[in-house]
Amino acid sequence: MKTAKFFSVVILVTGLMSCTKKEDTRLDCEKNDTGTIILTNNDPNSFTVSVDGVNKGAVQGGQVVHLTVPAGTHSVRVVGQSGSHPQNIMFDPFVLAKCGEMAFTIEDTRPDCEKNNTGTIILKNTDPDPFTVYVDEVDKGTIQGNQIIRLTVPAGTHSVRVVEKSGWILSPQETNFAAFVLATCAEKTCTWD
């Protein structure tokens, strides 16, 4: 009897296998599923910031605040704190925060006279004759008869004097209105006949 021999050969190919942890190169906001709301306050006054009804503190004049929030839709509210120019500001009621930044700016809505710290003096000449106008003894020009002029001056107290073009100074009782004028952001009107 002949015996048949069968050989079974298994060739195993083994390679060098390495298991290394791959570095997560995603942005932090992607890893954490967050977004950033940026508030820039161009107004000199302070504002209280709330996100989803939760007070997030104040943003001072000239300050930039970065608020990290979970990704999703959020309500952002900014309210002026009490002061010389309180105001309510409501941004779009809902902000979609996603990986990245959503920026808002609080604009300085004060009148120019407050921003520039100036006031306006209005002079009304109801006399038909022209007069030379002096503010703080500086010639500001001529106001014609039956004319109104506006002079912007720094905030504070100023002397105002009007002199007839002929050179005669008005009598004191007619110029008492303009002895000193306090210029604030409001307008101060001086009238004479």
ChimeraX attribute file (.defattr): number of C-alpha atoms within 10 A of each C-alpha:
attribute: neighborCount
match mode: 1-to-1
recipient: residues
	/A:1	3
	/A:2	4
	/A:3	5
	/A:4	6
	/A:5	6
	/A:6	6
	/A:7	6
	/A:8	6
	/A:9	6
	/A:10	6
	/A:11	6
	/A:12	6
	/A:13	5
	/A:14	6
	/A:15	6
	/A:16	4
	/A:17	6
	/A:18	6
	/A:19	5
	/A:20	6
	/A:21	6
	/A:22	6
	/A:23	6
	/A:24	8
	/A:25	8
	/A:26	9
	/A:27	11
	/A:28	12
	/A:29	18
	/A:30	14
	/A:31	11
	/A:32	12
	/A:33	15
	/A:34	18
	/A:35	23
	/A:36	20
	/A:37	21
	/A:38	16
	/A:39	19
	/A:40	18
	/A:41	21
	/A:42	17
	/A:43	20
	/A:44	17
	/A:45	21
	/A:46	22
	/A:47	24
	/A:48	16
	/A:49	20
	/A:50	16
	/A:51	18
	/A:52	13
	/A:53	11
	/A:54	11
	/A:55	12
	/A:56	12
	/A:57	11
	/A:58	17
	/A:59	21
	/A:60	18
	/A:61	16
	/A:62	14
	/A:63	14
	/A:64	15
	/A:65	17
	/A:66	14
	/A:67	14
	/A:68	14
	/A:69	18
	/A:70	16
	/A:71	19
	/A:72	14
	/A:73	14
	/A:74	18
	/A:75	16
	/A:76	18
	/A:77	21
	/A:78	21
	/A:79	16
	/A:80	19
	/A:81	17
	/A:82	11
	/A:83	9
	/A:84	8
	/A:85	14
	/A:86	13
	/A:87	14
	/A:88	12
	/A:89	13
	/A:90	10
	/A:91	14
	/A:92	11
	/A:93	12
	/A:94	14
	/A:95	16
	/A:96	15
	/A:97	20
	/A:98	19
	/A:99	20
	/A:100	14
	/A:101	17
	/A:102	16
	/A:103	12
	/A:104	14
	/A:105	13
	/A:106	21
	/A:107	12
	/A:108	15
	/A:109	13
	/A:110	14
	/A:111	10
	/A:112	12
	/A:113	18
	/A:114	15
	/A:115	13
	/A:116	12
	/A:117	15
	/A:118	18
	/A:119	22
	/A:120	21
	/A:121	22
	/A:122	16
	/A:123	21
	/A:124	19
	/A:125	21
	/A:126	15
	/A:127	14
	/A:128	11
	/A:129	15
	/A:130	19
	/A:131	23
	/A:132	18
	/A:133	20
	/A:134	16
	/A:135	19
	/A:136	13
	/A:137	11
	/A:138	11
	/A:139	12
	/A:140	13
	/A:141	11
	/A:142	17
	/A:143	21
	/A:144	18
	/A:145	15
	/A:146	13
	/A:147	15
	/A:148	15
	/A:149	14
	/A:150	13
	/A:151	13
	/A:152	14
	/A:153	18
	/A:154	16
	/A:155	18
	/A:156	14
	/A:157	13
	/A:158	18
	/A:159	14
	/A:160	21
	/A:161	22
	/A:162	24
	/A:163	18
	/A:164	15
	/A:165	15
	/A:166	10
	/A:167	9
	/A:168	10
	/A:169	15
	/A:170	15
	/A:171	9
	/A:172	10
	/A:173	7
	/A:174	13
	/A:175	18
	/A:176	14
	/A:177	15
	/A:178	19
	/A:179	11
	/A:180	15
	/A:181	17
	/A:182	17
	/A:183	20
	/A:184	19
	/A:185	21
	/A:186	14
	/A:187	17
	/A:188	16
	/A:189	16
	/A:190	17
	/A:191	15
	/A:192	15
	/A:193	12
